[in-house]
């Protein structure tokens, strides 16, 4: 059994590449993809060389080079040099939704955006009727400031 694994180490590197690829698909930050690249090069090395030490060195070297050279270039390409990537509630600013509960003057109401219902106030304290299409202009904690579109 051990002889089989020693003679077919390329299968081990293939499994490592597949596992790292699955993890990369879940994370999406192009970190584990560098290990996928290293494992694929290790598969080729395993098919050419019997030395397990050489395969580990090739895997480590290719993974490190990918982290150093490939990952920064890929992130620049994927994110188009944007350092201001918005996430979570900050991504709501500029989006449009509908008032689901009347927003009273100098008070609050509710706004539905992408299936979520948010507490909202009108910009300049204005009242906005239910069903009105609105745009998010600001956010304070979990309360959105909206204006009619």
DSSP file (Angstrom, degrees, kcal/mol; ACC not computed):
  #  RESIDUE AA STRUCTURE BP1 BP2  ACC     N-H-->O    O-->H-N    N-H-->O    O-->H-N    TCO  KAPPA ALPHA  PHI   PSI    X-CA   Y-CA   Z-CA
    1    1 A X     >        0   0    0      0, 0.0     4,-1.8     0, 0.0     5,-0.2   0.000 360.0 360.0 360.0 -43.4    0.0    0.0    0.0
    2    2 A X  H  >  +     0   0    0      1,-0.2     4,-2.4     2,-0.2     5,-0.2   0.879 360.0  55.8 -65.6 -37.0    2.8    2.4    0.9
    3    3 A X  H  > S+     0   0    0      1,-0.2     4,-2.0     2,-0.2    -1,-0.2   0.887 104.2  54.4 -62.0 -37.5    4.5    1.5   -2.4
    4    4 A X  H  > S+     0   0    0      1,-0.2     4,-1.1     2,-0.2    -1,-0.2   0.944 110.4  44.7 -61.4 -47.4    1.4    2.5   -4.3
    5    5 A X  H  < S+     0   0    0     -4,-1.8     3,-0.2     1,-0.2    -2,-0.2   0.876 111.9  52.7 -66.4 -36.2    1.3    6.0   -2.7
    6    6 A X  H >< S+     0   0    0     -4,-2.4     3,-0.5     1,-0.2    -1,-0.2   0.846 113.2  44.4 -66.6 -32.7    5.0    6.5   -3.2
    7    7 A X  H 3< S+     0   0    0     -4,-2.0    -1,-0.2     1,-0.2    -2,-0.2   0.631 119.6  41.7 -86.1 -14.1    4.7    5.6   -6.9
    8    8 A X  T >X  +     0   0    0     -4,-1.1     3,-1.5    -3,-0.2     4,-0.6  -0.291  63.2 138.5-128.7  48.9    1.5    7.8   -7.3
    9    9 A X  H <>  +     0   0    0     -3,-0.5     4,-2.0     1,-0.3     3,-0.3   0.709  62.7  76.7 -66.9 -18.6    2.2   11.0   -5.4
   10   10 A X  H 3> S+     0   0    0      1,-0.2     4,-1.9     2,-0.2    -1,-0.3   0.824  89.3  58.1 -61.2 -28.5    0.7   13.0   -8.2
   11   11 A X  H <> S+     0   0    0     -3,-1.5     4,-2.3     2,-0.2    -1,-0.2   0.890 103.6  51.3 -68.0 -38.3   -2.7   11.8   -6.8
   12   12 A X  H  X S+     0   0    0     -4,-0.6     4,-2.4    -3,-0.3    -2,-0.2   0.929 111.1  47.3 -61.9 -45.7   -1.9   13.4   -3.5
   13   13 A X  H  X S+     0   0    0     -4,-2.0     4,-2.3     1,-0.2    -1,-0.2   0.846 110.2  53.6 -66.3 -33.2   -1.0   16.7   -5.1
   14   14 A X  H  X S+     0   0    0     -4,-1.9     4,-2.4    -5,-0.2    -1,-0.2   0.912 109.0  48.2 -66.4 -41.9   -4.1   16.5   -7.2
   15   15 A X  H  X S+     0   0    0     -4,-2.3     4,-2.7     2,-0.2     5,-0.2   0.913 111.1  50.7 -63.7 -42.8   -6.2   16.1   -4.1
   16   16 A X  H  X S+     0   0    0     -4,-2.4     4,-2.5     1,-0.2    -2,-0.2   0.911 110.7  49.7 -60.6 -42.4   -4.4   19.0   -2.4
   17   17 A X  H  X S+     0   0    0     -4,-2.3     4,-2.1     2,-0.2    -2,-0.2   0.914 112.1  47.3 -63.6 -42.6   -5.1   21.2   -5.5
   18   18 A X  H  X S+     0   0    0     -4,-2.4     4,-2.3     2,-0.2    -2,-0.2   0.915 112.7  48.5 -66.7 -43.1   -8.8   20.3   -5.5
   19   19 A X  H  X S+     0   0    0     -4,-2.7     4,-2.3     1,-0.2    -2,-0.2   0.925 113.1  47.6 -63.0 -44.6   -9.2   20.9   -1.8
   20   20 A X  H  X S+     0   0    0     -4,-2.5     4,-2.3    -5,-0.2    -1,-0.2   0.868 110.4  53.0 -64.7 -35.5   -7.4   24.3   -2.1
   21   21 A X  H  X S+     0   0    0     -4,-2.1     4,-2.2     2,-0.2    -1,-0.2   0.899 108.6  49.3 -66.3 -40.1   -9.6   25.2   -5.1
   22   22 A X  H  X S+     0   0    0     -4,-2.3     4,-1.2     2,-0.2    -2,-0.2   0.918 111.9  48.4 -64.1 -43.2  -12.8   24.4   -3.1
   23   23 A X  H  X S+     0   0    0     -4,-2.3     4,-1.9     1,-0.2     3,-0.3   0.896 110.5  52.3 -63.5 -39.4  -11.6   26.6   -0.3
   24   24 A X  H  X S+     0   0    0     -4,-2.3     4,-2.9     1,-0.2     6,-0.2   0.892 104.7  55.1 -63.4 -40.3  -10.7   29.4   -2.8
   25   25 A X  H  < S+     0   0    0     -4,-2.2    -1,-0.2     1,-0.2    -2,-0.2   0.805 111.3  45.8 -63.8 -28.0  -14.2   29.2   -4.2
   26   26 A X  H  < S+     0   0    0     -4,-1.2    -1,-0.2    -3,-0.3    -2,-0.2   0.822 122.8  33.4 -82.5 -32.5  -15.6   29.8   -0.7
   27   27 A X  H  < S-     0   0    0     -4,-1.9    -2,-0.2    -5,-0.1    -3,-0.2   0.902  79.1-163.9 -93.2 -46.0  -13.2   32.6    0.2
   28   28 A X     <  +     0   0    0     -4,-2.9    -3,-0.1    -5,-0.2    -4,-0.1   0.682  53.4 113.6  74.1  19.4  -12.7   34.4   -3.1
   29   29 A X  S    S-     0   0    0     -5,-0.1    -1,-0.1     0, 0.0    46,-0.1   0.268  83.2-118.8-107.0  13.6   -9.6   36.4   -2.1
   30   30 A X  S    S+     0   0    0     -6,-0.2     4,-0.3     1,-0.1    44,-0.1   0.693  83.2 114.2  60.9  23.6   -7.2   34.6   -4.4
   31   31 A X  S >> S+     0   0    0      2,-0.1     3,-1.0     1,-0.1     4,-0.6   0.918  77.2  40.1 -85.0 -51.7   -5.1   33.4   -1.5
   32   32 A X  H 3> S+     0   0    0      1,-0.2     4,-1.6     2,-0.2     3,-0.4   0.710 102.0  72.8 -72.7 -18.7   -5.6   29.6   -1.8
   33   33 A X  H 3> S+     0   0    0      1,-0.2     4,-2.3     2,-0.2    -1,-0.2   0.832  90.5  59.9 -63.0 -30.1   -5.4   29.8   -5.6
   34   34 A X  H <> S+     0   0    0     -3,-1.0     4,-1.9    -4,-0.3    -1,-0.2   0.862 105.0  48.0 -64.9 -34.8   -1.7   30.4   -5.1
   35   35 A X  H  X S+     0   0    0     -4,-0.6     4,-2.4    -3,-0.4    -1,-0.2   0.802 107.4  56.2 -74.8 -29.1   -1.5   27.0   -3.4
   36   36 A X  H  X S+     0   0    0     -4,-1.6     4,-2.4     2,-0.2    -2,-0.2   0.930 107.6  48.7 -63.3 -45.1   -3.6   25.5   -6.2
   37   37 A X  H  X S+     0   0    0     -4,-2.3     4,-2.1     1,-0.2    -2,-0.2   0.928 112.2  48.8 -60.2 -45.4   -0.9   26.7   -8.7
   38   38 A X  H  X S+     0   0    0     -4,-1.9     4,-1.9     1,-0.2    -1,-0.2   0.891 111.8  49.0 -61.4 -40.3    1.8   25.2   -6.5
   39   39 A X  H  X S+     0   0    0     -4,-2.4     4,-1.9     2,-0.2    -1,-0.2   0.874 109.0  52.2 -69.3 -37.1    0.0   21.9   -6.2
   40   40 A X  H  X S+     0   0    0     -4,-2.4     4,-1.8     2,-0.2    -1,-0.2   0.911 110.9  47.3 -65.6 -41.3   -0.5   21.7  -10.0
   41   41 A X  H  X S+     0   0    0     -4,-2.1     4,-2.2     1,-0.2    -1,-0.2   0.868 110.1  54.1 -66.5 -34.3    3.2   22.3  -10.6
   42   42 A X  H  X S+     0   0    0     -4,-1.9     4,-2.7     2,-0.2    -2,-0.2   0.843 103.6  56.1 -67.4 -32.5    3.9   19.7   -8.0
   43   43 A X  H  X S+     0   0    0     -4,-1.9     4,-1.7     2,-0.2    -2,-0.2   0.941 109.1  46.0 -61.3 -47.0    1.7   17.2   -9.9
   44   44 A X  H  X S+     0   0    0     -4,-1.8     4,-1.0     1,-0.2    -2,-0.2   0.907 113.5  49.6 -62.7 -41.0    3.9   17.8  -13.0
   45   45 A X  H >X S+     0   0    0     -4,-2.2     4,-3.3     1,-0.2     3,-0.6   0.901 107.7  54.0 -64.4 -40.3    7.0   17.4  -10.9
   46   46 A X  H 3< S+     0   0    0     -4,-2.7    -1,-0.2     1,-0.2    -2,-0.2   0.829 106.8  51.9 -63.9 -31.7    5.7   14.2   -9.4
   47   47 A X  H 3< S+     0   0    0     -4,-1.7    -1,-0.2    -5,-0.2    -2,-0.2   0.735 120.5  34.0 -75.1 -21.1    5.1   12.8  -12.9
   48   48 A X  H << S+     0   0    0     -4,-1.0     2,-0.4    -3,-0.6    -2,-0.2   0.750 121.0  40.2-102.6 -30.3    8.7   13.6  -13.8
   49   49 A X     <  -     0   0    0     -4,-3.3    -1,-0.2    -5,-0.1     6,-0.0  -0.950  56.2-155.5-127.8 140.7   10.7   13.1  -10.6
   50   50 A X        +     0   0    0     -2,-0.4     2,-0.5    -3,-0.1    -1,-0.1   0.618  63.7 107.6 -87.6 -13.6   10.4   10.4   -7.9
   51   51 A X     >  -     0   0    0      1,-0.2     4,-1.6     2,-0.1     5,-0.1  -0.530  51.9-163.7 -74.7 118.3   11.8   12.5   -5.0
   52   52 A X  H  > S+     0   0    0     -2,-0.5     4,-2.3     1,-0.2     5,-0.2   0.853  91.6  57.3 -67.5 -34.6    9.2   13.6   -2.5
   53   53 A X  H  > S+     0   0    0      1,-0.2     4,-2.4     2,-0.2    -1,-0.2   0.912 105.6  49.7 -62.0 -42.9   11.5   16.2   -1.2
   54   54 A X  H  > S+     0   0    0      1,-0.2     4,-2.5     2,-0.2    -1,-0.2   0.886 109.7  51.9 -63.8 -38.1   11.9   17.8   -4.6
   55   55 A X  H  X S+     0   0    0     -4,-1.6     4,-2.6     2,-0.2    -2,-0.2   0.907 110.2  47.9 -65.5 -41.4    8.1   17.8   -5.0
   56   56 A X  H  X S+     0   0    0     -4,-2.3     4,-2.9     2,-0.2     5,-0.2   0.910 112.0  49.8 -65.5 -41.9    7.7   19.6   -1.6
   57   57 A X  H  X S+     0   0    0     -4,-2.4     4,-2.7     2,-0.2     5,-0.2   0.923 112.4  47.3 -62.7 -44.1   10.3   22.1   -2.5
   58   58 A X  H  X S+     0   0    0     -4,-2.5     4,-2.7     2,-0.2     5,-0.3   0.915 113.0  49.3 -63.4 -43.4    8.7   22.8   -5.9
   59   59 A X  H  X S+     0   0    0     -4,-2.6     4,-2.4     2,-0.2     5,-0.2   0.948 114.6  44.0 -59.6 -49.9    5.3   23.1   -4.2
   60   60 A X  H  X S+     0   0    0     -4,-2.9     4,-2.4     2,-0.2    -2,-0.2   0.907 116.1  47.3 -63.6 -43.0    6.6   25.5   -1.6
   61   61 A X  H  X S+     0   0    0     -4,-2.7     4,-2.5    -5,-0.2     5,-0.2   0.931 114.5  44.9 -66.5 -46.4    8.6   27.6   -4.1
   62   62 A X  H  X S+     0   0    0     -4,-2.7     4,-2.1    -5,-0.2    -1,-0.2   0.879 114.0  50.0 -67.4 -37.1    5.8   27.9   -6.6
   63   63 A X  H  X S+     0   0    0     -4,-2.4     4,-2.4    -5,-0.3    -2,-0.2   0.925 112.5  46.9 -65.8 -43.6    3.2   28.7   -3.9
   64   64 A X  H  X S+     0   0    0     -4,-2.4     4,-2.0    -5,-0.2    -2,-0.2   0.913 112.8  48.9 -65.1 -42.7    5.4   31.4   -2.5
   65   65 A X  H  X>S+     0   0    0     -4,-2.5     4,-3.1     2,-0.2     5,-0.7   0.877 111.0  51.2 -64.6 -36.7    6.2   32.9   -5.9
   66   66 A X  I  <>S+     0   0    0     -4,-2.1     5,-2.8     2,-0.2     4,-0.5   0.913 110.1  48.9 -65.7 -42.0    2.5   32.9   -6.7
   67   67 A X  I  <5S+     0   0    0     -4,-2.4     5,-0.4     3,-0.2    -2,-0.2   0.872 119.1  39.8 -62.8 -35.8    1.7   34.7   -3.4
   68   68 A X  I  <5S+     0   0    0     -4,-2.0    -2,-0.2    -5,-0.2    -1,-0.2   0.860 133.9  15.1 -83.6 -37.9    4.4   37.2   -4.2
   69   69 A X  I  X5S+     0   0    0     -4,-3.1     4,-0.9    -5,-0.2    -3,-0.2   0.851 127.7  38.7-106.8 -47.2    3.9   37.8   -7.9
   70   70 A X  I  ><S+     0   0    0     -5,-0.7     4,-2.6    -4,-0.5     5,-0.2   0.916 108.8  56.8 -78.9 -44.1    0.6   36.4   -9.1
   71   71 A X  H  ><S+     0   0    0     -5,-2.8     4,-2.7     1,-0.2     5,-0.2   0.916 106.6  47.5 -60.3 -48.0   -1.8   37.3   -6.3
   72   72 A X  H  > S+     0   0    0     -5,-0.4     4,-2.2    -6,-0.2    -1,-0.2   0.915 114.8  47.1 -60.4 -40.2   -1.1   41.1   -6.3
   73   73 A X  H  X S+     0   0    0     -4,-0.9     4,-2.1     2,-0.2    -1,-0.2   0.904 113.1  48.8 -66.5 -40.4   -1.5   41.3  -10.1
   74   74 A X  H  X S+     0   0    0     -4,-2.6     4,-3.1     2,-0.2     5,-0.2   0.903 110.9  49.7 -66.6 -41.0   -4.7   39.2   -9.9
   75   75 A X  H  X S+     0   0    0     -4,-2.7     4,-2.5    -5,-0.2     6,-0.3   0.900 110.1  50.8 -65.2 -39.7   -6.2   41.4   -7.1
   76   76 A X  H  X>S+     0   0    0     -4,-2.2     5,-1.0    -5,-0.2     4,-0.7   0.911 114.8  44.2 -62.3 -40.8   -5.4   44.5   -9.1
   77   77 A X  H  <5S+     0   0    0     -4,-2.1     3,-0.3     2,-0.2    -2,-0.2   0.927 116.7  44.8 -68.7 -45.3   -7.1   43.1  -12.1
   78   78 A X  H  <5S+     0   0    0     -4,-3.1    -2,-0.2     1,-0.2    -1,-0.2   0.852 122.7  35.4 -70.0 -35.3  -10.1   41.7  -10.2
   79   79 A X  H ><5S-     0   0    0     -4,-2.5     3,-1.8    -5,-0.2    -1,-0.2   0.365  99.8-130.3-103.2   4.8  -10.7   44.8   -8.1
   80   80 A X  T 3<5 -     0   0    0     -4,-0.7    -3,-0.2    -3,-0.3    -4,-0.1   0.849  65.0 -64.2  50.8  41.8   -9.7   47.3  -10.8
   81   81 A X  T 3 <S+     0   0    0     -5,-1.0     2,-0.7    -6,-0.3    -1,-0.3   0.742  92.4 151.5  57.9  26.9   -7.4   49.2   -8.4
   82   82 A X    <   +     0   0    0     -3,-1.8     3,-0.3     1,-0.2    -1,-0.2  -0.811  24.0 175.7 -92.9 117.1  -10.3   50.2   -6.2
   83   83 A X  S    S+     0   0    0     -2,-0.7    -1,-0.2     1,-0.2     2,-0.1   0.581  73.7  71.0 -88.9 -12.0   -9.3   50.6   -2.5
   84   84 A X        +     0   0    0      2,-0.0     2,-0.4     0, 0.0    -1,-0.2  -0.195  62.7 159.7-100.1  41.7  -12.8   51.8   -1.6
   85   85 A X        -     0   0    0     -3,-0.3     2,-0.3    -2,-0.1     6,-0.1  -0.512  31.3-145.3 -66.4 119.2  -14.6   48.5   -2.0
   86   86 A X        +     0   0    0     -2,-0.4     2,-0.3     4,-0.1    -1,-0.1  -0.618  22.9 174.6 -88.6 145.6  -17.8   48.9    0.0
   87   87 A X    >   +     0   0    0     -2,-0.3     3,-1.3     0, 0.0     4,-0.4  -0.935  43.7   0.6-143.5 168.0  -19.3   46.0    1.9
   88   88 A X  G >  S-     0   0    0     -2,-0.3     3,-1.0     1,-0.3     4,-0.2  -0.231 127.6  -9.1  54.2-133.9  -22.2   45.3    4.3
   89   89 A X  G >  S+     0   0    0      1,-0.3     3,-1.7     2,-0.2     4,-0.4   0.787 129.7  66.1 -68.9 -28.0  -24.3   48.3    5.1
   90   90 A X  G X  S+     0   0    0     -3,-1.3     3,-1.0     1,-0.3    -1,-0.3   0.796  91.5  64.7 -62.9 -26.8  -22.0   50.8    3.4
   91   91 A X  G <  S+     0   0    0     -3,-1.0    -1,-0.3    -4,-0.4    -2,-0.2   0.623  87.3  72.1 -71.4 -12.1  -22.8   49.2    0.1
   92   92 A X  G X   +     0   0    0     -3,-1.7     3,-2.5    -4,-0.2    44,-0.3   0.769  69.3 105.7 -74.0 -25.8  -26.4   50.4    0.5
   93   93 A X  T <  S+     0   0    0     -3,-1.0    44,-0.2    -4,-0.4     3,-0.1  -0.371  89.2  17.1 -62.1 125.3  -25.5   54.0   -0.1
   94   94 A X  T 3  S+     0   0    0     42,-2.3    -1,-0.3     1,-0.4    -2,-0.1   0.199  98.4 122.5  96.9 -14.2  -26.8   54.9   -3.6
   95   95 A X    <   -     0   0    0     -3,-2.5    41,-2.6    40,-0.1    -1,-0.4  -0.403  55.8-129.3 -79.8 159.2  -29.1   52.0   -3.9
   96   96 A X  E     +A  135   0A   0     39,-0.2    18,-0.3    -3,-0.1     2,-0.2  -0.814  33.7 152.4-110.5 150.2  -32.8   52.3   -4.5
   97   97 A X  E     -A  134   0A   0     37,-2.5    37,-2.8    -2,-0.3     2,-0.4  -0.844  38.0 -97.5-153.6-171.0  -35.7   50.8   -2.6
   98   98 A X  E     -AB 133 112A   0     14,-2.0    14,-3.2    -2,-0.2     2,-0.4  -0.952  34.0-110.9-123.7 142.9  -39.4   51.3   -1.7
   99   99 A X  E     - B   0 111A   0     33,-2.1    32,-2.8    -2,-0.4    12,-0.3  -0.586  31.4-178.8 -70.3 122.7  -40.9   52.8    1.4
  100  100 A X  E    S+     0   0A   0     10,-1.7     2,-0.3    -2,-0.4    11,-0.2   0.625  73.4  26.7 -99.9 -17.5  -42.6   49.8    3.2
  101  101 A X  E    S- B   0 110A   0      9,-1.6     9,-1.6    28,-0.1    -1,-0.3  -0.976 102.7 -91.6-144.0 131.3  -43.9   51.9    6.1
  102  102 A X        -     0   0    0     -2,-0.3     2,-0.7     7,-0.2    27,-0.2  -0.040  32.5-137.5 -45.3 135.0  -44.7   55.6    6.0
  103  103 A X  B     -F  128   0B   0     25,-2.8    25,-2.2     6,-0.2     6,-0.2  -0.886  23.5-146.1 -95.5 116.6  -41.7   57.8    7.0
  104  104 A X    >   -     0   0    0      4,-0.9     3,-2.1    -2,-0.7    18,-0.4  -0.455  29.1 -85.2 -83.9 156.5  -43.2   60.6    9.1
  105  105 A X  T 3  S-     0   0    0      1,-0.3    21,-0.2    -2,-0.1     3,-0.1  -0.379 114.3  -1.8 -61.6 132.7  -41.8   64.2    9.1
  106  106 A X  T 3  S+     0   0    0     19,-1.7    -1,-0.3     1,-0.2     2,-0.2   0.747 129.3  78.1  54.1  26.7  -38.9   64.4   11.6
  107  107 A X  S <  S-     0   0    0     -3,-2.1    15,-0.5    19,-0.2     2,-0.3  -0.556  78.7 -98.0-137.5-156.9  -39.5   60.8   12.4
  108  108 A X        +     0   0    0     -2,-0.2    -4,-0.9    13,-0.1    13,-0.2  -0.826  29.1 165.7-132.4 171.2  -38.8   57.4   10.9
  109  109 A X  E     - C   0 120A   0     11,-2.6    11,-2.2    -2,-0.3     2,-0.3  -0.678  39.3 -79.5-154.7-152.2  -40.3   54.6    8.9
  110  110 A X  E     -BC 101 119A   0     -9,-1.6   -10,-1.7     9,-0.2    -9,-1.6  -0.969  27.5-164.7-133.2 146.7  -39.2   51.5    7.0
  111  111 A X  E     -BC  99 118A   0      7,-2.7     7,-3.3    -2,-0.3     2,-0.6  -0.997  13.8-142.3-131.2 133.8  -37.6   51.0    3.6
  112  112 A X  E     +BC  98 117A   0    -14,-3.2   -14,-2.0    -2,-0.4     2,-0.4  -0.862  24.3 172.5 -98.3 123.2  -37.3   47.7    1.7
  113  113 A X  E >   - C   0 116A   0      3,-2.9     3,-2.2    -2,-0.6   -16,-0.1  -0.984  69.1 -20.7-133.0 120.7  -34.1   47.2   -0.3
  114  114 A X  T 3  S-     0   0    0     -2,-0.4     3,-0.1   -18,-0.3    -1,-0.1   0.847 128.0 -48.8  50.9  41.2  -33.2   43.9   -1.9
  115  115 A X  T 3  S+     0   0    0      1,-0.3     2,-0.3     0, 0.0    -1,-0.3   0.366 117.6 108.4  85.3  -6.0  -35.5   42.0    0.3
  116  116 A X  E <   -C  113   0A   0     -3,-2.2    -3,-2.9     2,-0.0     2,-0.5  -0.815  61.5-139.2-104.8 147.3  -34.3   43.5    3.5
  117  117 A X  E     -C  112   0A   0     -2,-0.3     2,-0.3    -5,-0.2    -5,-0.2  -0.923  23.7-172.4-109.5 122.5  -36.3   46.0    5.6
  118  118 A X  E     -C  111   0A   0     -7,-3.3    -7,-2.7    -2,-0.5     2,-0.3  -0.866  28.8-114.9-117.5 145.4  -34.4   48.9    7.1
  119  119 A X  E     -Cd 110 143A   0     23,-0.6    25,-2.6    -2,-0.3     2,-0.3  -0.605  48.2-179.1 -70.9 136.7  -35.3   51.7    9.5
  120  120 A X  E     -Cd 109 144A   0    -11,-2.2   -11,-2.6    -2,-0.3     2,-0.3  -0.970  25.8-158.3-144.1 154.8  -35.1   54.9    7.6
  121  121 A X  E     - d   0 145A   0     23,-2.7    25,-2.6    -2,-0.3     2,-0.2  -0.929  31.7-108.6-126.0 154.4  -35.6   58.7    8.0
  122  122 A X  E >   - d   0 146A   0    -15,-0.5     3,-1.7     4,-0.4    25,-0.2  -0.569  38.9-102.6 -80.9 146.0  -36.2   61.2    5.2
  123  123 A X  G >  S+     0   0    0     23,-2.5     3,-1.3     1,-0.3    25,-0.1  -0.455 109.4  12.6 -65.9 141.5  -33.5   63.6    4.2
  124  124 A X  G 3  S-     0   0    0      1,-0.2    -1,-0.3    -2,-0.1    -2,-0.0   0.720 130.4 -74.9  60.2  23.8  -34.1   67.1    5.7
  125  125 A X  G <  S+     0   0    0     -3,-1.7   -19,-1.7     1,-0.2    -1,-0.2   0.684  86.0 159.4  69.6  19.3  -36.7   65.5    8.0
  126  126 A X    <   -     0   0    0     -3,-1.3    -4,-0.4   -21,-0.2     2,-0.3  -0.379  41.5-117.4 -77.9 154.0  -39.3   65.2    5.2
  127  127 A X        -     0   0    0    -22,-0.1     2,-0.4    -2,-0.1   -23,-0.2  -0.702  27.5-166.9 -87.7 140.8  -42.2   62.8    5.2
  128  128 A X  B     -F  103   0B   0    -25,-2.2   -25,-2.8    -2,-0.3     3,-0.1  -0.997  16.6-127.7-133.0 129.2  -42.3   60.1    2.5
  129  129 A X    >   -     0   0    0     -2,-0.4     3,-1.6   -27,-0.2   -30,-0.3  -0.331  34.4 -88.9 -77.0 155.1  -45.4   58.0    1.8
  130  130 A X  T 3  S+     0   0    0      1,-0.2   -30,-0.2   -30,-0.1    -1,-0.1  -0.345 112.6  27.9 -60.0 138.5  -45.5   54.2    1.6
  131  131 A X  T 3  S+     0   0    0    -32,-2.8    -1,-0.2     1,-0.3     2,-0.2   0.280  85.5 136.5  92.0  -9.5  -44.8   52.8   -1.9
  132  132 A X    <   -     0   0    0     -3,-1.6   -33,-2.1   -33,-0.1     2,-0.4  -0.498  58.2-121.8 -72.8 137.5  -42.5   55.7   -2.9
  133  133 A X  E     -A   98   0A   0    -35,-0.2    16,-2.4    -2,-0.2     2,-0.3  -0.678  40.5-178.8 -79.8 129.5  -39.3   54.8   -4.6
  134  134 A X  E     -AE  97 148A   0    -37,-2.8   -37,-2.5    -2,-0.4     2,-0.4  -0.859  23.8-139.3-130.5 161.9  -36.4   56.2   -2.7
  135  135 A X  E     -AE  96 147A   0     12,-2.8    12,-2.0    -2,-0.3     2,-0.4  -0.969  26.0-120.1-121.2 137.8  -32.6   56.3   -2.9
  136  136 A X  E     + E   0 146A   0    -41,-2.6   -42,-2.3    -2,-0.4    10,-0.2  -0.646  33.7 170.7 -78.3 125.9  -30.3   55.9    0.1
  137  137 A X  E     -     0   0A   0      8,-3.1     2,-0.3    -2,-0.4     9,-0.2   0.621  62.1  -0.8-110.4 -19.6  -28.1   59.0    0.6
  138  138 A X  E     - E   0 145A   0      7,-1.5     7,-2.5   -46,-0.1     2,-0.4  -0.973  56.1-142.2-160.6 170.6  -26.5   58.3    4.0
  139  139 A X  E     - E   0 144A   0     -2,-0.3     2,-0.5     5,-0.2     5,-0.2  -0.989   7.0-173.3-144.9 132.4  -26.3   55.8    6.8
  140  140 A X  E >  S- E   0 143A   0      3,-2.8     3,-2.4    -2,-0.4     2,-0.4  -0.934  71.4 -55.1-126.0 105.7  -26.1   56.3   10.6
  141  141 A X  T 3  S-     0   0    0     -2,-0.5   -52,-0.0     1,-0.3     0, 0.0  -0.494 121.4 -22.4  59.2-114.4  -25.6   53.0   12.4
  142  142 A X  T 3  S+     0   0    0     -2,-0.4   -23,-0.6    -3,-0.1     2,-0.5   0.240 118.7  97.4-108.8  13.5  -28.5   50.9   11.1
  143  143 A X  E <   -dE 119 140A   0     -3,-2.4    -3,-2.8   -25,-0.1     2,-0.3  -0.906  62.4-150.1-106.6 124.2  -30.7   53.9   10.2
  144  144 A X  E     -dE 120 139A   0    -25,-2.6   -23,-2.7    -2,-0.5     2,-0.5  -0.677   5.3-143.0 -92.7 143.7  -30.8   54.9    6.5
  145  145 A X  E     -dE 121 138A   0     -7,-2.5    -8,-3.1    -2,-0.3    -7,-1.5  -0.941  30.6-178.5-104.1 125.3  -31.3   58.4    5.3
  146  146 A X  E     -dE 122 136A   0    -25,-2.6   -23,-2.5    -2,-0.5     2,-0.3  -0.821  19.3-163.1-125.8 160.4  -33.4   58.4    2.1
  147  147 A X  E     - E   0 135A   0    -12,-2.0   -12,-2.8    -2,-0.3   -23,-0.0  -0.983  36.5 -95.5-137.3 150.2  -34.8   60.8   -0.5
  148  148 A X  E       E   0 134A   0     -2,-0.3   -14,-0.3   -14,-0.2   -16,-0.0  -0.315 360.0 360.0 -63.3 146.7  -37.5   60.3   -3.1
  149  149 A X              0   0    0    -16,-2.4    -1,-0.1     0, 0.0   -15,-0.1   0.450 360.0 360.0 -85.7 360.0  -36.2   59.4   -6.6
